[in-house]
Amino acid sequence: MMAPHGKLRYRAKCADCPWEGRQFIRYGMADGAAHDHADAHTHITFVVDQYDLRIAGSTIRPKEPRRA
């Protein structure tokens, strides 16, 4: 299913619990949500696209420094 108006959508997800962040148009916002959850709950998180496919290189481990 395509997102409205064909725009890409990104969402943070947790590998350790059923948490899913809300959808964002910008990857950086979903990445920030993933970092926040990873740091707050000591869980491994990642970012997925609108098709629920994991974005390569988006895995975030707890207390990992944020990328520039």
N, C-alpha and C positions, 0 to 999 in steps of 0.2 A: 504494500500500500504506500503510495507517495504522500509525503507531507503536503499540507495546503500550499498552493502556488509553487510547487516544485522545490521549495527551499529545503536544504539539508537541516536535519535536527539531530542534536546530540544529547545523550543522557548518561549520567554517571550511574554505575551499578556496583554492588558489593559482591565479592566472591565468597564471603563468609556468612552473610545473612541475606534475607530477602529484600533489603533496602534498594530502592531505585530513586534516583533524583528526578527532578522535573526536567522537561525538555527545554533545550536552549538552541538558538540559531547559531551561536558562536561556540566553537570547540573549547576555547579558553574558559568560558563560564562553566561548562560541564566538568572540565579538568579541575577547576577550583572547587566545585562541589565534591568531587571525588577526593581531593586532598583533605578537605574539611572532615568528611566522614572517616577517612583513613586515620587521621590524627585523633579525632574525638573517640573513636571506638576501637582503635588498634586492629583494624581490618584491612585486607587487601582489596583495592577497588580498581576500576577501569572505566573507560568511556566506550559507549557503543553508538552506532549511527541509527538512522530512522528504521533500518531493517533489523535492528537488534544484533548487528555484527560488531564484534570487538574491533576497535581501532588499534592497528599495530603500533606498539610502543607506548600505549596509554596506561599500562599497569602501574599502579601506585602502591607502594608499601608504606606501612606506618612510619611516621617521623622522617620520611624521605624528603630532602629539600625540593622546593618547587623549581620547576624548569623556567628558564628565562624566556 
